[in-house]
Amino acid sequence: MRHRWTPRVPIAVTAATVLLALSPGSAWAAQDGSDLIGDVRDAVDSATGGLELTPGSSEGAVEETTESAQAVTQPTAGLKKSSVAAPAPSSDDDSAGHETEDPAPPDHAAGSAGDVDLAEEDVADIGTTKSTVNDDDTSSADAAPLALGGEEIIGAHAESGGSTEEHAGDPLAPLCEGTEGQVCLRVLYADAYASEDDGTSSSSSQSGVASVCVGGSSADPQAECDGAVGADVGTSEGEIERDKASGQTTASSESSVAEACVQQPQAAECAVDASAVHSEGSADSGNSPASAERASWVADAALAGEQLVHLSDPFALAVPPECPDPSVLCVFLNQGESYLGDGVAGHAQEALHAELLRDTPLVTLAELGQSETLVHNTAVDTPEPPGDGDDNEPGDDDGDDGPGAGDDDGAGAGDDDAAAAGDGDALANAGGVWAGLVAIALFAVSIGSFLVAYSRRKMTGAAA
């Protein structure tokens, strides 16, 4: 008896494959009518949404190939702990209408004396520094006293694996040496240092618009002023260090728009001490517990050690109140947050934040006296914060969802809103990676069915 070849089964399987690939939840759904399958490798990459299968894992672990400043990499046995994002704030001095931007990995100490933007474009950056120690214990340092329109005018940069020290600007440095320290005047200067040895990784940076010291004893223009009069304008500095054996990392940073000190002869302290728009802070990942400190003030003055003025309390002035979008005027003083976790510490502090015509095409922004740090202990197994890692701050507008794995709504790692939220109209795991893998399997089955049916037809035809 001769058998007829009926392609209904392979056709049905192929149809199911196409329908699955075109379903809304499938990562293979064609947006432009192009071929559904194409090259197998391209299809697998598309189906897995940019994830790379990691070999050597019995559970088929996956790791994300796209790096994110806010991502947290879980520790692996025998490896150092990777960078972690700042945890939820342990203390918060933000006023309503203002949200401090969280510091982002890697470990660093940074400062800025001034940042001015117009219509969301950079106008000027004054006295900026950043000192960094990376996860692999390499270090780097960057310092720039002046940048205009987003372009660095003068800057110094150092790396532990390359140029470990660099200096820029400071055209009047010879004056200090020529007068043996009696008159030292630095203008638009930048210094950067980075080092790494068997036990320690560290970096430091400093920059400023101007610095003067009169009556000092050191011919080194970078030395701390010990003269009768000292003053600085538009300065910042930061330093960070990691102990490789313990994993402990410490950092500190500060910035100031203006500072001045007048000393009495032979006196260790300033007889007149004044500063304006100043910010400072430090962090220590410690062993247990971690610690962080921060402070800022808009004005500070002391006479013979007695405090005369110290404006350091958080303050807000907004029109309309609480500075909604849009607003005419928003002024915030002494805003900031501290961050503490198991083996993680950091701070972010701002002395003055002013916005004119917020959320309009003509918005003008000035941020003066900024400092921040972020450190973690590379020997501490720091767990990912529960939930999505969002700081859950009302009015959070800094755009970070904490250490979620690339999601933008805090609902889970790469979720699709409906499935992750348990929407009754969507099936869990019915899309993305799973739909792609099932589509591959069904496609393989359909090809196999065609081949088997075709082989049987050939055999029955030959027998007849």
C-alpha positions as a Python dict, from the first residue, in 0.01 Angstrom:
ca = {
    (1, 'M'): (0, 0, 0),
    (2, 'R'): (142, 335, -102),
    (3, 'H'): (155, 608, 165),
    (4, 'R'): (87, 966, 71),
    (5, 'W'): (321, 1232, 209),
    (6, 'T'): (115, 1475, 415),
    (7, 'P'): (298, 1789, 528),
    (8, 'R'): (30, 1894, 778),
    (9, 'V'): (241, 1825, 1090),
    (10, 'P'): (553, 2016, 984),
    (11, 'I'): (336, 2296, 847),
    (12, 'A'): (153, 2321, 1180),
    (13, 'V'): (479, 2326, 1374),
    (14, 'T'): (625, 2591, 1144),
    (15, 'A'): (311, 2801, 1177),
    (16, 'A'): (334, 2778, 1554),
    (17, 'T'): (696, 2892, 1536),
    (18, 'V'): (607, 3194, 1322),
    (19, 'L'): (315, 3289, 1547),
    (20, 'L'): (533, 3267, 1856),
    (21, 'A'): (807, 3472, 1694),
    (22, 'L'): (556, 3739, 1597),
    (23, 'S'): (378, 3748, 1933),
    (24, 'P'): (403, 4080, 2126),
    (25, 'G'): (606, 3919, 2406),
    (26, 'S'): (862, 3766, 2175),
    (27, 'A'): (1202, 3926, 2148),
    (28, 'W'): (1205, 3820, 1779),
    (29, 'A'): (890, 4009, 1674),
    (30, 'A'): (995, 4185, 1352),
    (31, 'Q'): (943, 4561, 1360),
    (32, 'D'): (1018, 4625, 994),
    (33, 'G'): (905, 4310, 811),
    (34, 'S'): (1260, 4171, 787),
    (35, 'D'): (1340, 3798, 799),
    (36, 'L'): (1233, 3639, 1125),
    (37, 'I'): (1515, 3394, 1165),
    (38, 'G'): (1812, 3500, 954),
    (39, 'D'): (2146, 3397, 1084),
    (40, 'V'): (2116, 3167, 1388),
    (41, 'R'): (2373, 3358, 1588),
    (42, 'D'): (2199, 3690, 1527),
    (43, 'A'): (1870, 3532, 1624),
    (44, 'V'): (2009, 3400, 1952),
    (45, 'D'): (2160, 3739, 2034),
    (46, 'S'): (1829, 3908, 1956),
    (47, 'A'): (1627, 3654, 2155),
    (48, 'T'): (1843, 3693, 2465),
    (49, 'G'): (1812, 4071, 2464),
    (50, 'G'): (2183, 4149, 2479),
    (51, 'L'): (2257, 3891, 2751),
    (52, 'E'): (2554, 3661, 2726),
    (53, 'L'): (2533, 3300, 2841),
    (54, 'T'): (2816, 3234, 3081),
    (55, 'P'): (2983, 2893, 3040),
    (56, 'G'): (3088, 2681, 3333),
    (57, 'S'): (2773, 2732, 3538),
    (58, 'S'): (2552, 2435, 3619),
    (59, 'E'): (2254, 2666, 3653),
    (60, 'G'): (2304, 2842, 3320),
    (61, 'A'): (2377, 3176, 3481),
    (62, 'V'): (2363, 3484, 3264),
    (63, 'E'): (2553, 3807, 3302),
    (64, 'E'): (2473, 4141, 3149),
    (65, 'T'): (2724, 4259, 2891),
    (66, 'T'): (2621, 4625, 2895),
    (67, 'E'): (2790, 4814, 3177),
    (68, 'S'): (2583, 5060, 3383),
    (69, 'A'): (2706, 5318, 3632),
    (70, 'Q'): (2432, 5209, 3868),
    (71, 'A'): (2471, 4831, 3818),
    (72, 'V'): (2572, 4601, 4101),
    (73, 'T'): (2776, 4290, 4026),
    (74, 'Q'): (2723, 4015, 4281),
    (75, 'P'): (3049, 3886, 4434),
    (76, 'T'): (3201, 3564, 4305),
    (77, 'A'): (3394, 3329, 4529),
    (78, 'G'): (3764, 3404, 4517),
    (79, 'L'): (3721, 3741, 4344),
    (80, 'K'): (3720, 4091, 4483),
    (81, 'K'): (3387, 4261, 4533),
    (82, 'S'): (3294, 4470, 4231),
    (83, 'S'): (3167, 4827, 4244),
    (84, 'V'): (2838, 4890, 4414),
    (85, 'A'): (2599, 5181, 4380),
    (86, 'A'): (2522, 5402, 4675),
    (87, 'P'): (2260, 5244, 4904),
    (88, 'A'): (1951, 5431, 5021),
    (89, 'P'): (2047, 5749, 5209),
    (90, 'S'): (2117, 5703, 5579),
    (91, 'S'): (2072, 6078, 5633),
    (92, 'D'): (1904, 6332, 5409),
    (93, 'D'): (1908, 6713, 5428),
    (94, 'D'): (1733, 6776, 5095),
    (95, 'S'): (1453, 7030, 5098),
    (96, 'A'): (1124, 6975, 4917),
    (97, 'G'): (1182, 7034, 4547),
    (98, 'H'): (1548, 6931, 4554),
    (99, 'E'): (1698, 6585, 4520),
    (100, 'T'): (2070, 6524, 4558),
    (101, 'E'): (2217, 6312, 4282),
    (102, 'D'): (2364, 5990, 4421),
    (103, 'P'): (2735, 5924, 4361),
    (104, 'A'): (2794, 5647, 4107),
    (105, 'P'): (3070, 5380, 4092),
    (106, 'P'): (3362, 5332, 4077),
    (107, 'D'): (3509, 5442, 4413),
    (108, 'H'): (3607, 5806, 4400),
    (109, 'A'): (3644, 6145, 4565),
    (110, 'A'): (3525, 6444, 4361),
    (111, 'G'): (3471, 6816, 4400),
    (112, 'S'): (3366, 7121, 4203),
    (113, 'A'): (3383, 7487, 4300),
    (114, 'G'): (3133, 7594, 4035),
    (115, 'D'): (2916, 7465, 3752),
    (116, 'V'): (2699, 7696, 3540),
    (117, 'D'): (2459, 7577, 3268),
    (118, 'L'): (2230, 7770, 3035),
    (119, 'A'): (1943, 7606, 2843),
    (120, 'E'): (2080, 7267, 2955),
    (121, 'E'): (2416, 7337, 2792),
    (122, 'D'): (2748, 7370, 2978),
    (123, 'V'): (2867, 7727, 3012),
    (124, 'A'): (3151, 7701, 3263),
    (125, 'D'): (3302, 7454, 3510),
    (126, 'I'): (3540, 7594, 3768),
    (127, 'G'): (3782, 7410, 3994),
    (128, 'T'): (3687, 7047, 3934),
    (129, 'T'): (3868, 6736, 4057),
    (130, 'K'): (3812, 6360, 4064),
    (131, 'S'): (4032, 6092, 4219),
    (132, 'T'): (3942, 5728, 4146),
    (133, 'V'): (4039, 5374, 4249),
    (134, 'N'): (3891, 5113, 4017),
    (135, 'D'): (3776, 4758, 4090),
    (136, 'D'): (4104, 4618, 3955),
    (137, 'D'): (4296, 4845, 4198),
    (138, 'T'): (4425, 5074, 3924),
    (139, 'S'): (4387, 5442, 4003),
    (140, 'S'): (4345, 5768, 3815),
    (141, 'A'): (4319, 6139, 3885),
    (142, 'D'): (4174, 6432, 3692),
    (143, 'A'): (4192, 6805, 3768),
    (144, 'A'): (4069, 7104, 3567),
    (145, 'P'): (4056, 7462, 3694),
    (146, 'L'): (3852, 7580, 3397),
    (147, 'A'): (3629, 7436, 3127),
    (148, 'L'): (3415, 7645, 2892),
    (149, 'G'): (3126, 7514, 2685),
    (150, 'G'): (3204, 7162, 2802),
    (151, 'E'): (3562, 7184, 2671),
    (152, 'E'): (3853, 7163, 2914),
    (153, 'I'): (4078, 7467, 2885),
    (154, 'I'): (4344, 7355, 3130),
    (155, 'G'): (4370, 7012, 3289),
    (156, 'A'): (4600, 6751, 3442),
    (157, 'H'): (4544, 6375, 3428),
    (158, 'A'): (4729, 6078, 3579),
    (159, 'E'): (4695, 5699, 3575),
    (160, 'S'): (4872, 5438, 3786),
    (161, 'G'): (4947, 5236, 3473),
    (162, 'G'): (5076, 5530, 3271),
    (163, 'S'): (5175, 5884, 3356),
    (164, 'T'): (5149, 5878, 3736),
    (165, 'E'): (5189, 6253, 3784),
    (166, 'E'): (5093, 6558, 3580),
    (167, 'H'): (5075, 6933, 3633),
    (168, 'A'): (4914, 7197, 3417),
    (169, 'G'): (4872, 7574, 3415),
    (170, 'D'): (5033, 7763, 3703),
    (171, 'P'): (5233, 8010, 3489),
    (172, 'L'): (5349, 8210, 3794),
    (173, 'A'): (5502, 7914, 3980),
    (174, 'P'): (5862, 8045, 3936),
    (175, 'L'): (5772, 8346, 4148),
    (176, 'C'): (5746, 8126, 4456),
    (177, 'E'): (6089, 7976, 4405),
    (178, 'G'): (6244, 8311, 4317),
    (179, 'T'): (6124, 8471, 4642),
    (180, 'E'): (6197, 8158, 4850),
    (181, 'G'): (5833, 8133, 4950),
    (182, 'Q'): (5780, 8494, 5048),
    (183, 'V'): (5535, 8547, 4761),
    (184, 'C'): (5363, 8253, 4600),
    (185, 'L'): (5091, 8310, 4346),
    (186, 'R'): (4923, 8027, 4156),
    (187, 'V'): (4678, 8095, 3871),
    (188, 'L'): (4469, 7833, 3687),
    (189, 'Y'): (4660, 7538, 3825),
    (190, 'A'): (4594, 7163, 3817),
    (191, 'D'): (4781, 6874, 3982),
    (192, 'A'): (4705, 6502, 3948),
    (193, 'Y'): (4873, 6199, 4109),
    (194, 'A'): (4799, 5825, 4080),
    (195, 'S'): (4989, 5527, 4216),
    (196, 'E'): (4961, 5153, 4277),
    (197, 'D'): (5199, 4910, 4446),
    (198, 'D'): (5172, 4566, 4605),
    (199, 'G'): (4989, 4696, 4910),
    (200, 'T'): (4810, 5020, 4823),
    (201, 'S'): (4628, 5202, 4546),
    (202, 'S'): (4576, 5577, 4574),
    (203, 'S'): (4518, 5896, 4381),
    (204, 'S'): (4479, 6265, 4455),
    (205, 'S'): (4397, 6579, 4261),
    (206, 'Q'): (4369, 6951, 4318),
    (207, 'S'): (4282, 7250, 4105),
    (208, 'G'): (4203, 7617, 4146),
    (209, 'V'): (4148, 7948, 3975),
    (210, 'A'): (4386, 8136, 4204),
    (211, 'S'): (4586, 8087, 4523),
    (212, 'V'): (4814, 8329, 4704),
    (213, 'C'): (5047, 8298, 5000),
    (214, 'V'): (5246, 8590, 5141),
    (215, 'G'): (5524, 8555, 5396),
    (216, 'G'): (5560, 8178, 5371),
    (217, 'S'): (5871, 7967, 5418),
    (218, 'S'): (5840, 7707, 5140),
    (219, 'A'): (5956, 7763, 4783),
    (220, 'D'): (5719, 7487, 4668),
    (221, 'P'): (5404, 7653, 4530),
    (222, 'Q'): (5205, 7335, 4608),
    (223, 'A'): (5293, 7339, 4976),
    (224, 'E'): (5035, 7442, 5234),
    (225, 'C'): (5059, 7813, 5307),
    (226, 'D'): (5229, 7898, 5637),
    (227, 'G'): (5258, 8268, 5566),
    (228, 'A'): (5089, 8567, 5724),
    (229, 'V'): (4822, 8588, 5453),
    (230, 'G'): (4670, 8313, 5244),
    (231, 'A'): (4373, 8313, 5010),
    (232, 'D'): (4215, 8079, 4756),
    (233, 'V'): (3951, 8127, 4485),
    (234, 'G'): (3760, 7854, 4303),
    (235, 'T'): (3945, 7553, 4446),
    (236, 'S'): (3875, 7183, 4499),
    (237, 'E'): (4071, 6876, 4598),
    (238, 'G'): (4017, 6508, 4660),
    (239, 'E'): (4207, 6197, 4759),
    (240, 'I'): (4132, 5826, 4784),
    (241, 'E'): (4327, 5524, 4905),
    (242, 'R'): (4266, 5148, 4917),
    (243, 'D'): (4443, 4890, 5129),
    (244, 'K'): (4464, 4586, 4902),
    (245, 'A'): (4505, 4337, 5186),
    (246, 'S'): (4197, 4440, 5387),
    (247, 'G'): (3995, 4590, 5102),
    (248, 'Q'): (3930, 4901, 5308),
    (249, 'T'): (3893, 5219, 5102),
    (250, 'T'): (3889, 5576, 5231),
    (251, 'A'): (3819, 5901, 5048),
    (252, 'S'): (3777, 6271, 5118),
    (253, 'S'): (3698, 6577, 4907),
    (254, 'E'): (3626, 6946, 4945),
    (255, 'S'): (3563, 7256, 4738),
    (256, 'S'): (3532, 7627, 4804),
    (257, 'V'): (3445, 7938, 4610),
    (258, 'A'): (3661, 8159, 4835),
    (259, 'E'): (3876, 8123, 5147),
    (260, 'A'): (4109, 8357, 5336),
    (261, 'C'): (4331, 8335, 5642),
    (262, 'V'): (4528, 8605, 5821),
    (263, 'Q'): (4769, 8474, 6082),
    (264, 'Q'): (4937, 8643, 6373),
    (265, 'P'): (5316, 8600, 6387),
    (266, 'Q'): (5415, 8259, 6523),
    (267, 'A'): (5048, 8163, 6566),
    (268, 'A'): (4932, 7819, 6458),
    (269, 'E'): (4574, 7928, 6387),
    (270, 'C'): (4428, 8206, 6176),
    (271, 'A'): (4353, 8529, 6355),
    (272, 'V'): (4095, 8602, 6086),
    (273, 'D'): (3944, 8301, 5910),
    (274, 'A'): (3671, 8330, 5649),
    (275, 'S'): (3526, 8117, 5370),
    (276, 'A'): (3229, 8133, 5135),
    (277, 'V'): (3032, 7854, 4965),
    (278, 'H'): (3231, 7562, 5097),
    (279, 'S'): (3158, 7188, 5089),
    (280, 'E'): (3348, 6892, 5232),
    (281, 'G'): (3303, 6527, 5322),
    (282, 'S'): (3470, 6190, 5372),
    (283, 'A'): (3388, 5821, 5361),
    (284, 'D'): (3549, 5506, 5502),
    (285, 'S'): (3433, 5161, 5388),
    (286, 'G'): (3588, 5022, 5706),
    (287, 'N'): (3556, 4662, 5807),
    (288, 'S'): (3241, 4704, 6015),
    (289, 'P'): (3075, 4945, 6025),
    (290, 'A'): (3139, 5189, 5741),
    (291, 'S'): (3128, 5564, 5810),
    (292, 'A'): (3071, 5893, 5628),
    (293, 'E'): (3076, 6261, 5718),
    (294, 'R'): (2970, 6574, 5529),
    (295, 'A'): (2924, 6947, 5584),
    (296, 'S'): (2877, 7269, 5390),
    (297, 'W'): (2823, 7635, 5454),
    (298, 'V'): (2742, 7939, 5249),
    (299, 'A'): (2937, 8174, 5478),
    (300, 'D'): (3173, 8121, 5769),
    (301, 'A'): (3383, 8373, 5962),
    (302, 'A'): (3585, 8353, 6283),
    (303, 'L'): (3792, 8609, 6469),
    (304, 'A'): (4066, 8488, 6703),
    (305, 'G'): (3903, 8146, 6712),
    (306, 'E'): (3558, 8280, 6799),
    (307, 'Q'): (3281, 8199, 6553),
    (308, 'L'): (3106, 8506, 6415),
    (309, 'V'): (2905, 8365, 6124),
    (310, 'H'): (2831, 8007, 6020),
    (311, 'L'): (2544, 7955, 5775),
    (312, 'S'): (2529, 7578, 5741),
    (313, 'D'): (2162, 7483, 5788),
    (314, 'P'): (1961, 7356, 5490),
    (315, 'F'): (1749, 7634, 5338),
    (316, 'A'): (1512, 7667, 5043),
    (317, 'L'): (1360, 7963, 4862),
    (318, 'A'): (1126, 7876, 4576),
    (319, 'V'): (869, 8051, 4357),
    (320, 'P'): (625, 7881, 4361),
    (321, 'P'): (681, 7688, 4688),
    (322, 'E'): (863, 7353, 4672),
    (323, 'C'): (988, 7433, 4321),
    (324, 'P'): (758, 7226, 4096),
    (325, 'D'): (810, 7193, 3720),
    (326, 'P'): (805, 7460, 3586),
    (327, 'S'): (919, 7723, 3839),
    (328, 'V'): (1044, 8080, 3827),
    (329, 'L'): (1312, 8061, 4098),
    (330, 'C'): (1460, 7778, 4303),
    (331, 'V'): (1742, 7841, 4553),
    (332, 'F'): (1867, 7566, 4783),
    (333, 'L'): (2146, 7596, 5037),
    (334, 'N'): (2342, 7321, 5215),
    (335, 'Q'): (2171, 7021, 5062),
    (336, 'G'): (2310, 6669, 5080),
    (337, 'E'): (2287, 6302, 5171),
    (338, 'S'): (2503, 6036, 5339),
    (339, 'Y'): (2508, 5671, 5234),
    (340, 'L'): (2599, 5380, 5460),
    (341, 'G'): (2578, 5006, 5405),
    (342, 'D'): (2769, 4691, 5489),
    (343, 'G'): (3114, 4780, 5362),
    (344, 'V'): (2982, 5075, 5158),
    (345, 'A'): (2994, 5446, 5239),
    (346, 'G'): (2961, 5777, 5059),
    (347, 'H'): (2839, 6134, 5069),
    (348, 'A'): (2711, 6401, 4832),
    (349, 'Q'): (2693, 6763, 4946),
    (350, 'E'): (2617, 7094, 4775),
    (351, 'A'): (2655, 7437, 4933),
    (352, 'L'): (2446, 7633, 4681),
    (353, 'H'): (2204, 7526, 4410),
    (354, 'A'): (2015, 7791, 4212),
    (355, 'E'): (1779, 7753, 3917),
    (356, 'L'): (1602, 8020, 3720),
    (357, 'L'): (1305, 7926, 3499),
    (358, 'R'): (1323, 7557, 3585),
    (359, 'D'): (1185, 7319, 3322),
    (360, 'T'): (1174, 7585, 3051),
    (361, 'P'): (1391, 7630, 2739),
    (362, 'L'): (1569, 7918, 2915),
    (363, 'V'): (1655, 7735, 3237),
    (364, 'T'): (1971, 7862, 3405),
    (365, 'L'): (2148, 7646, 3662),
    (366, 'A'): (2431, 7728, 3903),
    (367, 'E'): (2577, 7470, 4140),
    (368, 'L'): (2851, 7597, 4370),
    (369, 'G'): (3055, 7417, 4632),
    (370, 'Q'): (3002, 7049, 4551),
    (371, 'S'): (3176, 6747, 4702),
    (372, 'E'): (3112, 6373, 4696),
    (373, 'T'): (3269, 6039, 4779),
    (374, 'L'): (3184, 5673, 4727),
    (375, 'V'): (3388, 5379, 4861),
    (376, 'H'): (3335, 5010, 4922),
    (377, 'N'): (3529, 4734, 5092),
    (378, 'T'): (3646, 4486, 4830),
    (379, 'A'): (3670, 4209, 5093),
    (380, 'V'): (3312, 4244, 5219),
    (381, 'D'): (3031, 4045, 5058),
    (382, 'T'): (2789, 4333, 5020),
    (383, 'P'): (2439, 4209, 4932),
    (384, 'E'): (2222, 4389, 4681),
    (385, 'P'): (1969, 4614, 4861),
    (386, 'P'): (1621, 4459, 4886),
    (387, 'G'): (1365, 4547, 4622),
    (388, 'D'): (1477, 4751, 4326),
    (389, 'G'): (1736, 4951, 4519),
    (390, 'D'): (1552, 5279, 4465),
    (391, 'D'): (1607, 5527, 4745),
    (392, 'N'): (1229, 5571, 4766),
    (393, 'E'): (1268, 5941, 4812),
    (394, 'P'): (957, 6145, 4737),
    (395, 'G'): (1023, 6369, 4440),
    (396, 'D'): (1332, 6172, 4339),
    (397, 'D'): (1431, 6321, 4007),
    (398, 'D'): (1791, 6220, 3982),
    (399, 'G'): (1705, 5951, 3731),
    (400, 'D'): (1860, 5656, 3911),
    (401, 'D'): (1668, 5349, 4015),
    (402, 'G'): (1947, 5219, 4232),
    (403, 'P'): (2133, 4902, 4152),
    (404, 'G'): (1869, 4729, 3939),
    (405, 'A'): (2008, 4535, 3648),
    (406, 'G'): (1938, 4783, 3375),
    (407, 'D'): (1564, 4830, 3434),
    (408, 'D'): (1409, 5173, 3420),
    (409, 'D'): (1106, 5125, 3637),
    (410, 'G'): (1232, 4933, 3940),
    (411, 'A'): (1016, 4631, 3862),
    (412, 'G'): (1298, 4383, 3814),
    (413, 'A'): (1592, 4286, 3598),
    (414, 'G'): (1509, 4375, 3240),
    (415, 'D'): (1136, 4322, 3294),
    (416, 'D'): (858, 4417, 3059),
    (417, 'D'): (627, 4596, 3305),
    (418, 'A'): (324, 4372, 3263),
    (419, 'A'): (487, 4035, 3319),
    (420, 'A'): (699, 4153, 3613),
    (421, 'A'): (406, 4331, 3775),
    (422, 'G'): (184, 4026, 3757),
    (423, 'D'): (-58, 4174, 3504),
    (424, 'G'): (-348, 3934, 3451),
    (425, 'D'): (-328, 3987, 3073),
    (426, 'A'): (27, 3859, 3051),
    (427, 'L'): (184, 3526, 3131),
    (428, 'A'): (490, 3514, 3348),
    (429, 'N'): (807, 3443, 3148),
    (430, 'A'): (604, 3452, 2823),
    (431, 'G'): (846, 3663, 2621),
    (432, 'G'): (1203, 3781, 2586),
    (433, 'V'): (1454, 3499, 2639),
    (434, 'W'): (1194, 3222, 2686),
    (435, 'A'): (998, 3301, 2371),
    (436, 'G'): (1319, 3312, 2171),
    (437, 'L'): (1444, 2978, 2302),
    (438, 'V'): (1107, 2807, 2250),
    (439, 'A'): (1092, 2951, 1897),
    (440, 'I'): (1435, 2802, 1824),
    (441, 'A'): (1320, 2461, 1953),
    (442, 'L'): (999, 2468, 1750),
    (443, 'F'): (1184, 2576, 1439),
    (444, 'A'): (1427, 2285, 1482),
    (445, 'V'): (1135, 2044, 1530),
    (446, 'S'): (966, 2174, 1215),
    (447, 'I'): (1282, 2125, 1008),
    (448, 'G'): (1322, 1776, 1152),
    (449, 'S'): (961, 1693, 1071),
    (450, 'F'): (1006, 1800, 710),
    (451, 'L'): (1320, 1591, 676),
    (452, 'V'): (1162, 1278, 831),
    (453, 'A'): (846, 1310, 620),
    (454, 'Y'): (1046, 1369, 307),
    (455, 'S'): (1266, 1066, 382),
    (456, 'R'): (964, 844, 432),
    (457, 'R'): (817, 964, 107),
    (458, 'K'): (1137, 875, -76),
    (459, 'M'): (1147, 533, 86),
    (460, 'T'): (783, 450, 12),
    (461, 'G'): (822, 580, -342),
    (462, 'A'): (1123, 353, -396),
    (463, 'A'): (939, 52, -245),
    (464, 'A'): (645, 109, -480),
}
